[in-house]
Amino acid sequence: MTYSKLVDDIILSPNNSGKRSEKISKIAIHHAGGIICGRDLARLFLPKSRGASANYNLGSDGIIVLGVYEENRAWTTSSSWCDNRAITIEVGNSTRGPNWEISDFVLDRLIDLVTDICRRNNIYPCTYTGDKEGVLQKHEWYANTNCPGPYLGEKFPYISKEVNKRLRKNPSKNSSLYRVRKSFKDIKSQKGAFKSLENAKRCADKYKEKVFDDMGNEIYPRKDHKSIDTLAREVIRGYWGNGNERKKRLTQAGYDYYAVQKRVNQILS
């Protein structure tokens, strides 16, 4: 069964057609039409009477929940043609109508997810053409609806640009993820899984949780967390290396490289 490693939970909807009849070549982004957390969004599609589902449910809280495995056709876009070709994503809003905005945090999570989908399904470039020819698809092209709403709809060119920028960097498929949880073993408490340590730290601060690396090491907040001044003096003594090596080591250790470097410059000035 295929799905993104970025998911925080799996709540499968019975509403799907089974195996797709077409190769995955599109991504359809929808808005939920409400402020709702990821798990509650996924639960909306549990009743068969609902007659709808999505491959992924990204809540207003940034939680990503798998609703339908990628190889299966979800019922999202009111179009057999589109749903057989598209991975579909429902996105929770941060405000209600008429603009139906989404937060910057959720937008960044959405871009992470779209990038991961494109990379694993060999979709490049991730195009937005304003019509059905492009990769990114809108529900309003297939039904009498304003989905994905004015705010998210206007973000499609930006999403395309940012996804392609990340795809061009071509990081390893096995790149590390930073997980935000109460403890590494408590999978159910996970609030998110991030490629960016800074995004993981912001999520941890929001939910007062911890950040763990793939090996289960707690990297934020560290129990042995050192002050910026202490780190700056260690840098001056050569403990953290130079240039990009210093930046990489400090960042991987969970520290703010720029704050440390600023203090180094102050001490040496």
N, C-alpha and C positions, 0 to 999 in steps of 0.2 A: 504494500500500500504506500502510495507516494504523497508526501506533504513536506512543507517547509520546516526546517529545524528552528525557525523563529517562533513557532506556535508555543503558547503557554498552557494550552489545555485542548482536549478533544471532546467535543460534544456533537456526535454524529446525528444528522437529520435523516429520517427515512425517506425524505422527499427528493428522490433523484432517479435518473433513468438507467443507472448502471453504466457500463462501459461507453465511452464516447464513440461516435461514428466518424469523427474527424481528428486530425492532429491538432494539438494545442498550438495556436498561433496568435491568439488574442487575449487581452486582459480587460475585463469589464468592471469598472469601479462604480459602485453605487453609494448613495448615502442612506442612512437608516431613517432619516426624517424624525430624529429625536435624540436626546441626550441619554445614553444608555451604556452600561458597562459591557465588556466583551462577552462574558459568560451569559448574561441575561439576553443579549442580542442573539446568541446562538440558540438559546432555549426557546426563543420565539418560533423557531422553525422545527421544533420537535413534534407538534401535533400534525398528523397526516392531513387533517382538515385545513391546515394552513395552505397547503399546495404550493409551497415555495421553500427555497433554501439558497445557500451560497457556499462556495468552496471554503471561503475564509470569512470570519466575522471579526472585525477590528473595532473594539469598543471605544467609547469616549475616554476611557481610562488607559488606553494604549495596549490593553490585553488582546492578543491574537488567539482566536479559537478556531480550530479546524471544524468545519461543518459537513463537508463532503470531500472525500479523497480526490486528488487531482485527476486521476484517470477516469473518474465518473462525471457524468453531466449533471450539474446542479440545475435547479429551476429558478432562475434569477432574472432573466432579461426579457421574458415574454417572447422569446424567439428560439426555436430549435436550432436555426442556423448559427446564431451567436453562441448560445450556451454549449453547443457541441464543440466549438472552437476555442472558447474563452474560459480561463480561470476567472471566477467571479469573486468579488470582494465587497462586502457590506461594511460601511464605515460609520461609526457613531459621531454625532455632531457635538459641538461645544456651545452652540446657540440654536434657538429655534427660528422659525420663519420670520421674515421672508428670505433672509440671506442664507440660513442653514450653514453656518461656518463650521470648520473643524479646527482644533487647536494645532499649533505648530508642532507640538510633541507628537500628536497622532499623525500629522502629515509626514513627519520624518519616519515614523514607523511604517507608514504606508509605502513610502519610497524604498525603505529597506526590503519590505515584502515583495514589491513589484520587481526590484532588482534581483532578488533571490529566485523568483519565478522565472524571470527571463534567462538568468544564467543556467539554471538547471534544465530548461526546455529549449536551449539554444535559440533564443529569440534575440536578435540584434540586427539593426538598432530597434529600440523601443519607440516606435513612431506615433505621433498624434497628427492626423491630417485633417481633422475637423469633419471626417465622414467615416464610413464603415471600412475604408481601405486600410486605415492605419491599425496599429496594434491596440492602442487604447480605445475602448468602446464606451458609449454612453447609452443608458437605458432609454433615454428620451428619443433615440433614433428608432426604437422598435415598438414603443407603446406611447399612449397618451399620458405622459407623466413629465414632471419637471426634474426627475432624478438624473444626475446626481446633485441637483440644486445649483444656484448661481455661483456660490463661493467655490465649491469643489470643482465645478465645471470649468471655471476660469483658470484653475490650477493645472489642468491637463498639459498645456505646453511646458510648464515648469517641471511637472513630474517627469515628462519625457526627457527633458534636458538633464535633470539630475540623475535619473536612472542610467542614461547613456554615459554620463560622466563616470559613474561608479563602475559600470561594465567595462569601460576602457581601461580602468586601473587593473582589472583582471586579477583580483586577489585570489589566493588559493581557495579551492572549494572546501578545504578542511580548516579554514581560518577559525580562530578561537571565538567563542561567544562568552559574554559576561552575563551571568544570571543573577537576578535580584530575587532573593528569598530570605526567609527567617533563618534557615540553616540549609546547608547544601543537600542534606538528605530529605528535607521537607519539600518535595516536588510540588505538592498541592498549594504551597504558599507562594509559589513563584509569581512575581508581578511583571516579569518581562525578561527577554533574552536579547542582548544587544551586541552588535559588532563594535560599536563605539563605547569605550570605557566612560567617556564623559556623559553620554546618554544614560548609561547604566547608573552612574553616580547620581544624576538628577532624579531618576526614578526612585533610587534608594532613599534619597533625601525626602522625596514626596511621601513615601509610604513608611518611612522610618525602618527600612530593612537593610540588608547587607548585600554586598556584591561578591560573587564567587567566580573564579576562573574555571576552566574545564577540568582541572585537577582537584577541584573542591577547596582550593585555598581562598580564605577570606582576604580580599584585597582592598575592601572599603566598607566601613571605616576600619582601618587597621588597629589592632590592639596595641601594636608597638608604634603607632603613628608619631612621627617626629615633627617638630615645629619647622616652619619655613626657615627660621634663622639657623637652626641646627643643620638642616639639609644644605643650606647655602655654604656654611663653613666646611661641610664634608665635600661639597663640590670643589671648593677652593683647594682643599687638600688632595684632590684627585681621586676621591673614592668612587665617583660616579662616571668616570670617563669624560670624553670630550665630544662636542658637536652632536651629530645625530645619535651616536651611541648613548650619550648622556640623556638626551630627550627621551629615547626609547626606554631606557632603564628606569628613569624616574616615573614615566607614565605607566609602565607596566607594574610598578610598585604601588600605584594608586595615588601618586603625588601630582600636584599642579606644576608642571615644568616651567611655565611662564612666570608663575609667582616666585619660584625658587631662583630662576635666572635674574629676575628683577632685583631680588635681595642680594644676589651675588654682585651685581653691578653697583648697588648702593654701597656695599662693603668695600669694594675695590676702588670706588671713586674718590 
